[in-house]
Amino acid sequence: MTYVSFKADRAYDFTAIGRLCIDLNANEINRPMEETMTFTKYVGGSPANITIGMARLGRQTAFIGKIANDQMGRFILDYLQRTGIETGNVVTDRSGAVTGLALTEIKSPTDCSILMYRDNVADLLLEAGEVSEALVAQSKMLLISGTALAQSPSREAVFQALQYAKKHGTVIAFDLDYRPYTWTSKQETAVYYNMAAAYCDIILGTREEFDMMEVFEQNPEHSDSVTASKWFDDNAKIVIIKHGKEGSIAYTTDNKSHRAKSFPAKVIKTFGAGDSYAAGFLHGIMQGWSLEQCMEFGSAAACIVISSHSCSDAMPTESQVLQYIEDCNNGKITAS
């Protein structure tokens, strides 16, 4: 069954709005950051990673965001362009803002953390008037993510993009991407997340992220079905609730739940899994695959990324994901 439909006559399959930053991933793994001396630089930020993932999967992609007028900003812009992402609506800040940094600590495959530097960052200074209506109108899908809602004027820019998407019939996906250090309280987060989610056709998040959205709700059992049903009263067609190693559940408007098998991985680090899963899943939706196929494809894409040192650089092609699934099914890949 097809749960969402896309406008065929659009120049871009996928456009995202939000965070563009730098990931500095520890080279000395299996040790704390206090003992880490060198890092490798990558483009980062959840919506950026998902867009890069979609581009690697062969999608025509674009990005709406703001970068700093510095060396890091120029690195990000060049990387996006070399990946084939349309950057005409990536605006350069002129106020002296800086590029956000995320330094990663890889103590073990299951013990990873991220140290964020997010003061006066350019990506949160994107203004509503800088969002291109024409670009949103020429996109089959718009992706928003939670971090861009954390502060003004970026918050207003996201809601302006949502208004344009509704006006032009662009499918909207919401990757919750909750980062507590960018918010003043859970109550503030819940208010703006709920306002944004009411616009969206597809919502993806972890059980913990949905719990954060329900601080004003009555769901003491943390029921996935209760969580999903709320959004079907608005615009949602698909709600995906992720449970880490236990897998994901997709809920749909026909009162059905969908599960798919997960795959083994030789894990290096845990971060990046959600971004690669989102890219793989959304690619499958645009291909018209069944939800189970979409979820399996997303799971395999996530396994590839967590088996790699980087996030953005490791985003796989479709053939790589399909080969990974085949290798797992043939027993060539086992868990670490």
C-alpha positions as CSV (number, residue, x, y, z in Angstrom):
1,M,0.0,0.0,0.0
2,T,1.2,3.5,-0.9
3,Y,0.9,5.8,2.1
4,V,2.4,9.0,0.6
5,S,2.4,10.2,-3.0
6,F,4.8,12.7,-4.6
7,K,4.4,15.3,-7.2
8,A,6.1,13.9,-10.3
9,D,7.0,17.2,-12.0
10,R,9.6,18.5,-9.5
11,A,13.2,19.3,-10.1
12,Y,14.4,17.9,-6.8
13,D,13.5,14.7,-5.0
14,F,14.6,15.8,-1.6
15,T,15.4,19.1,0.1
16,A,16.4,19.5,3.8
17,I,16.6,22.5,6.0
18,G,18.7,23.0,9.2
19,R,22.0,22.3,10.7
20,L,25.3,22.3,8.8
21,C,28.3,21.8,11.0
22,I,31.7,20.0,11.4
23,D,32.2,16.6,12.9
24,L,35.7,16.0,14.4
25,N,35.8,12.2,14.9
26,A,38.4,10.8,17.3
27,N,41.2,8.9,15.5
28,E,42.3,7.2,18.7
29,I,39.3,5.0,19.4
30,N,38.7,2.9,22.5
31,R,39.9,5.6,24.8
32,P,38.4,8.7,26.5
33,M,38.5,12.1,24.9
34,E,41.0,13.3,27.6
35,E,43.5,11.0,26.0
36,T,42.5,11.7,22.3
37,M,45.1,13.7,20.4
38,T,43.9,13.7,16.8
39,F,40.6,14.0,15.0
40,T,39.4,13.7,11.4
41,K,37.2,16.4,10.0
42,Y,33.9,15.6,8.2
43,V,30.7,17.5,7.3
44,G,28.1,16.9,10.0
45,G,24.6,17.8,11.2
46,S,21.7,15.4,11.0
47,P,19.8,17.1,8.1
48,A,23.1,17.5,6.2
49,N,24.0,13.8,6.7
50,I,20.5,12.7,5.5
51,T,20.8,14.9,2.4
52,I,24.2,13.5,1.7
53,G,22.8,10.0,2.1
54,M,20.0,10.7,-0.3
55,A,22.4,12.1,-2.8
56,R,24.6,9.0,-2.6
57,L,21.4,6.9,-3.2
58,G,21.0,8.7,-6.5
59,R,18.4,11.4,-5.5
60,Q,18.3,14.9,-6.8
61,T,18.9,16.9,-3.6
62,A,19.1,20.4,-2.3
63,F,19.7,22.1,1.0
64,I,18.4,25.2,2.8
65,G,20.7,26.5,5.5
66,K,23.3,29.1,6.6
67,I,27.1,28.7,6.9
68,A,29.7,30.8,8.6
69,N,31.9,33.1,6.5
70,D,35.0,31.1,7.5
71,Q,37.2,28.2,6.4
72,M,34.9,25.7,7.9
73,G,31.8,27.2,6.2
74,R,33.6,27.0,2.8
75,F,34.6,23.4,3.5
76,I,31.0,22.5,4.1
77,L,29.8,24.3,0.9
78,D,32.5,22.7,-1.2
79,Y,31.6,19.2,0.1
80,L,27.9,19.6,-0.6
81,Q,28.6,20.8,-4.1
82,R,31.0,18.0,-4.8
83,T,28.4,15.5,-3.5
84,G,25.9,16.9,-6.1
85,I,23.7,18.8,-3.7
86,E,22.1,22.0,-4.9
87,T,23.4,24.8,-2.6
88,G,21.7,27.9,-4.1
89,N,19.8,28.4,-0.9
90,V,22.8,27.8,1.4
91,V,23.3,31.4,2.7
92,T,26.6,32.7,4.0
93,D,26.4,34.6,7.3
94,R,27.9,38.1,7.5
95,S,27.5,38.8,11.2
96,G,30.6,37.0,12.5
97,A,28.9,33.8,13.6
98,V,30.9,30.6,13.6
99,T,30.6,27.0,12.4
100,G,29.2,24.5,15.0
101,L,31.6,21.8,16.0
102,A,30.9,18.2,17.2
103,L,33.9,16.4,18.7
104,T,33.2,12.7,19.1
105,E,34.6,10.3,21.8
106,I,34.7,6.6,20.9
107,K,35.5,4.7,24.1
108,S,34.1,1.5,22.7
109,P,31.6,0.4,20.1
110,T,28.8,0.9,22.6
111,D,30.2,3.8,24.6
112,C,30.3,6.9,22.5
113,S,29.6,10.5,23.2
114,I,29.6,13.9,21.5
115,L,31.0,17.2,22.8
116,M,29.2,20.0,21.1
117,Y,30.2,23.7,20.6
118,R,27.0,25.5,19.6
119,D,27.5,29.1,20.8
120,N,26.8,31.8,18.1
121,V,26.6,29.2,15.3
122,A,25.6,30.3,11.8
123,D,23.1,27.6,11.1
124,L,20.7,28.9,13.8
125,L,20.8,32.4,12.2
126,L,18.9,31.4,9.0
127,E,16.0,33.8,8.6
128,A,12.5,33.1,7.3
129,G,13.0,35.6,4.5
130,E,16.0,33.7,3.3
131,V,14.0,30.5,2.6
132,S,13.3,30.0,-1.1
133,E,9.7,29.3,-1.8
134,A,10.6,28.3,-5.3
135,L,13.0,25.6,-4.1
136,V,10.4,24.1,-1.7
137,A,7.8,24.2,-4.5
138,Q,10.2,22.3,-6.8
139,S,10.9,19.6,-4.2
140,K,9.0,16.3,-3.9
141,M,10.0,16.1,-0.2
142,L,11.1,18.5,2.5
143,L,12.9,17.3,5.6
144,I,13.0,19.3,8.8
145,S,14.9,18.3,12.0
146,G,14.5,19.3,15.6
147,T,17.7,21.2,16.2
148,A,16.7,24.0,13.8
149,L,13.7,24.6,16.0
150,A,15.7,25.4,19.1
151,Q,16.3,29.1,18.6
152,S,15.1,32.1,16.6
153,P,15.4,33.1,13.8
154,S,16.1,29.5,12.6
155,R,12.8,28.4,14.2
156,E,10.8,30.8,12.2
157,A,12.7,29.8,9.0
158,V,11.6,26.2,9.5
159,F,8.0,27.2,10.0
160,Q,8.1,29.3,6.9
161,A,9.5,26.3,5.0
162,L,6.6,24.2,6.4
163,Q,4.1,26.8,5.2
164,Y,5.6,26.7,1.7
165,A,5.6,22.9,1.6
166,K,1.9,22.8,2.6
167,K,1.0,25.4,0.0
168,H,2.7,23.5,-2.8
169,G,1.9,19.9,-1.9
170,T,5.4,19.0,-0.9
171,V,5.6,15.9,1.3
172,I,7.1,16.7,4.7
173,A,9.3,14.4,6.8
174,F,10.4,15.3,10.4
175,D,13.5,13.7,11.8
176,L,13.2,14.6,15.5
177,D,16.9,14.8,16.2
178,Y,16.6,16.0,19.8
179,R,19.7,17.6,21.2
180,P,19.0,18.7,24.8
181,Y,22.0,21.2,25.0
182,T,20.3,23.5,22.4
183,W,17.1,23.9,24.4
184,T,16.2,25.7,27.6
185,S,13.7,23.1,28.9
186,K,11.7,20.0,27.9
187,Q,8.5,22.0,28.0
188,E,9.9,24.5,25.4
189,T,11.1,21.6,23.2
190,A,7.7,19.8,23.4
191,V,5.8,22.9,22.4
192,Y,7.7,23.6,19.2
193,Y,8.2,20.0,18.3
194,N,4.5,19.4,18.5
195,M,3.7,22.5,16.5
196,A,6.1,21.4,13.7
197,A,5.0,17.7,13.8
198,A,1.4,18.7,13.1
199,Y,2.4,19.7,9.6
200,C,4.3,16.5,8.8
201,D,3.5,13.4,6.7
202,I,6.3,11.2,8.0
203,I,7.7,11.4,11.5
204,L,10.8,9.5,12.6
205,G,12.3,9.4,16.1
206,T,13.4,7.3,19.0
207,R,11.1,6.3,21.9
208,E,13.0,8.7,24.1
209,E,12.4,11.6,21.6
210,F,8.7,10.9,21.4
211,D,8.6,10.7,25.3
212,M,10.1,14.2,25.3
213,M,7.3,15.4,23.0
214,E,4.7,14.0,25.4
215,V,5.5,15.9,28.6
216,F,2.0,17.5,28.5
217,E,0.3,14.2,27.4
218,Q,-1.0,11.2,29.2
219,N,0.9,8.2,28.0
220,P,2.3,6.6,31.2
221,E,3.0,3.3,29.6
222,H,5.0,4.9,26.8
223,S,2.8,3.1,24.3
224,D,4.0,3.3,20.7
225,S,0.5,2.9,19.3
226,V,-0.8,5.7,21.5
227,T,2.0,8.0,20.4
228,A,1.5,7.3,16.7
229,S,-2.3,7.6,16.8
230,K,-2.1,11.2,18.0
231,W,-0.3,12.3,14.8
232,F,-2.8,10.5,12.6
233,D,-5.3,13.0,13.8
234,D,-3.2,15.7,12.1
235,N,-1.4,15.1,8.8
236,A,0.9,12.1,9.5
237,K,0.7,9.1,7.2
238,I,3.7,7.2,8.7
239,V,5.2,7.3,12.2
240,I,8.4,5.4,12.9
241,I,9.4,4.8,16.5
242,K,12.9,3.5,16.9
243,H,14.0,1.2,19.8
244,G,17.8,0.9,19.2
245,K,19.0,-2.7,19.0
246,E,15.4,-3.9,19.4
247,G,14.5,-2.4,16.0
248,S,11.9,0.0,14.8
249,I,8.1,-0.1,14.4
250,A,6.3,1.9,11.6
251,Y,2.7,2.8,12.3
252,T,0.3,3.8,9.5
253,T,-3.1,5.4,9.1
254,D,-4.8,2.1,8.5
255,N,-4.1,1.0,12.1
256,K,-1.4,-1.3,11.1
257,S,2.1,-1.7,12.5
258,H,5.1,-2.8,10.5
259,R,8.3,-4.4,11.6
260,A,11.4,-5.5,9.7
261,K,14.4,-7.5,10.6
262,S,17.7,-5.8,11.6
263,F,21.2,-6.8,10.4
264,P,24.4,-7.5,12.2
265,A,27.3,-5.0,12.1
266,K,30.9,-4.8,13.1
267,V,30.3,-1.6,15.1
268,I,33.0,1.0,15.4
269,K,30.7,3.8,16.8
270,T,27.0,4.3,17.5
271,F,26.4,7.8,16.1
272,G,25.2,8.3,12.5
273,A,22.9,5.3,12.6
274,G,19.7,7.5,12.7
275,D,20.8,9.7,9.8
276,S,21.6,6.8,7.5
277,Y,18.5,4.9,8.5
278,A,16.4,8.0,7.7
279,A,18.1,8.4,4.3
280,G,17.6,4.7,3.4
281,F,14.0,4.6,4.6
282,L,13.0,7.8,2.8
283,H,14.7,6.6,-0.4
284,G,12.7,3.4,-0.2
285,I,9.4,5.4,0.3
286,M,10.2,7.4,-2.8
287,Q,10.9,4.2,-4.7
288,G,7.5,2.9,-3.8
289,W,8.7,-0.1,-1.8
290,S,6.8,-1.7,1.0
291,L,7.4,-0.3,4.5
292,E,9.1,-3.5,5.5
293,Q,11.5,-3.2,2.5
294,C,12.1,0.5,3.4
295,M,12.9,-0.3,7.0
296,E,15.2,-3.2,6.1
297,F,17.1,-1.0,3.6
298,G,17.4,1.8,6.2
299,S,18.6,-0.7,8.8
300,A,21.3,-2.0,6.5
301,A,22.4,1.5,5.6
302,A,22.7,2.3,9.3
303,C,24.8,-0.8,9.8
304,I,27.2,0.4,7.1
305,V,27.7,3.8,8.7
306,I,28.2,2.5,12.3
307,S,30.8,0.1,10.9
308,S,32.7,3.2,9.6
309,H,34.7,6.0,11.2
310,S,32.7,8.8,9.6
311,C,29.0,9.6,9.2
312,S,28.8,11.7,6.1
313,D,31.6,10.1,4.2
314,A,30.3,6.6,4.9
315,M,26.8,7.2,3.6
316,P,26.4,4.3,1.1
317,T,25.1,3.9,-2.4
318,E,22.1,1.8,-3.2
319,S,24.2,-1.0,-4.6
320,Q,26.4,-1.0,-1.5
321,V,23.3,-1.4,0.7
322,L,21.8,-4.1,-1.4
323,Q,25.1,-6.0,-1.4
324,Y,25.3,-5.6,2.4
325,I,21.8,-7.2,2.8
326,E,22.8,-10.0,0.5
327,D,26.1,-10.6,2.4
328,C,24.2,-10.7,5.7
329,N,21.6,-13.1,4.3
330,N,24.4,-15.4,3.1
331,G,26.1,-15.3,6.5
332,K,29.2,-13.3,5.3
333,I,28.6,-10.6,7.9
334,T,28.2,-11.3,11.6
335,A,27.9,-9.0,14.6
336,S,31.1,-7.8,16.2
